[in-house]
Amino acid sequence: MSRDFTFEALVLRRYPVGESHRSVTFLTKERGLLSALAHGAAKSQNRLKLLTTPIRHVRLKAYHDPVADSWKVTDLEPLNLLGGLGELLERSAAATVWTELLLASWESGGVFDLFAQAFALLDTADSATVARLEGQTLWRSLEIAGLMPEFSRCSVCGKPLAGKPIWFSVIDGEPVCQSCRAGITSSGELSLPSVAIDSLLATLVLPLDEALASPVSAVAAAGLRTHGLKAWERALGRRLRSVVIDQSSGPAPY
Ligand SMILES: [Zn+2]
């Protein structure tokens, strides 16, 4: 059996190994997270240095050593250098959170296409678009992970939630209505407005780039981002270290 493999991958993280090598963690489309040693990738003249700097979208050629069960990078080809991610504070902040999320949770590559497209859109997004893109990407990844709540009814009393603001239970992350929230939602937590839920449900079925073009208020976009992050934190059972809540762009839940 061949020990040489080709993957479509996102470069998520790199560590120095000795003076001239790097250990690189990729999210691959074909088999989720994968760490591989890139020989010589820390040397300034090496093209692997450029291509192993997060975040890149690459074609990864790798050799698998079956005895040590380890991977070695044999070649990288750029598919998208994503050089714009560092050019706007909002872009790099979103990219950092997504990277932490991907490193924390994805054993399979099921989310690869979503994030490859999301990073490409983020690469050129203005500040307002970044906010919408963050909400879309978070909720789409929750859906792929099977963590999308059932928004139609309160999970406690069963009353329809259409047109009403909702909160999320700290026990199971399911939506609850205003009357049922006492004791099972975080104190001081703000609701997700119904306009935000309507906007989300109407746009999730669209291709990501089209969803970004549909109008959504800044408050709704901020609510979707905040509650999407909180839903991920509940699922992971911990805070995301890289999350910065922007006090100016909407309600801060913490
Ligand atoms: Zn209720």
Boltz pocket constraint, residues with backbone or C-beta under 6 A from the ligand:
constraints:
  - pocket:
      binder: B
      contacts: [[A, 154], [A, 155], [A, 156], [A, 157], [A, 158], [A, 159], [A, 176], [A, 177], [A, 178], [A, 179], [A, 180]]
      max_distance: 6.0
